[in-house]
Each structure stands twice: as structure tokens, then as C-alpha cells.
Amino acid sequence: MMSDRQALVAIASRIADAENRVAQLRWRVERLRSEGSDASQAIETLQVVSRDLANFYVQQSVMRRTVWAQRCHDKISPQSGNCASASAHR
């Protein structure tokens, strides 16, 4: 099973790849449009990759919150009572 750090690195890599792909596709759409060519397929691909990228951002956010919550839970002493006091003592 993947560690939290490995999982966060893996999703960061997927995000970087998708961001690069989005940039390439945007450039391709603009080039096709400037040439007067049909850009519909490139636009459709851009929409799909952009949606995937948005999902990766959500996945990363959930993973970060999960890791934070786990770390916070591990640091809570029986006397502290809540995570805010545990995170304030880092």
C-alpha cells in the first residue's frame, strides 16, 4: 500500500502532466483557429482533460485533508479535546 507521501507525490505528478497537456491543447486550439482549421476535436479533448484536471485537484484536496486529519488525530492528547489545540502546538 502507498504511503501518504507517495500518494501525494503521485497525484502531484498527475496534476503536473495534466496541466502540461491542457497548455498544449490550448496552444493547439489557438493554432488551428488561427489557421482557419476545424478545432472541434481539439476543443473536445481539451474539455475532457480539463475535467480530469479538476478531478485531480479535488482528489489532491481530499488527500491533503485526510493526511492532515490523521496527523491531527495522532497529536491529540486525551486532555486537549480538539484538533485546533493540537495544531496550535505544532
Residue, then its C-alpha position, 0 to 999 in steps of 0.5 A: m500500500m502507498s504511503d501518504r507521501q507517495a500518494l501525494v507525490a503521485i497525484a502531484s505528478r498527475i496534476a503536473d502532466a495534466e496541466n502540461r497537456v491542457a497548455q498544449l491543447r490550448w496552444r493547439v486550439e489557438r493554432l488551428r483557429s488561427e489557421g482557419s482549421d476545424a478545432s472541434q476535436a481539439i476543443e473536445t479533448l481539451q474539455v475532457v482533460s480539463r475535467d480530469l484536471a479538476n478531478f485531480y485537484v479535488q482528489q489532491s484536496v481530499m488527500r491533503r485533508t485526510v493526511w492532515a486529519q490523521r496527523c491531527h488525530d495522532k497529536i491529540s492528547p486525551q486532555s486537549g479535546n480538539c484538533a485546533s489545540a493540537s495544531a496550535h502546538r505544532 
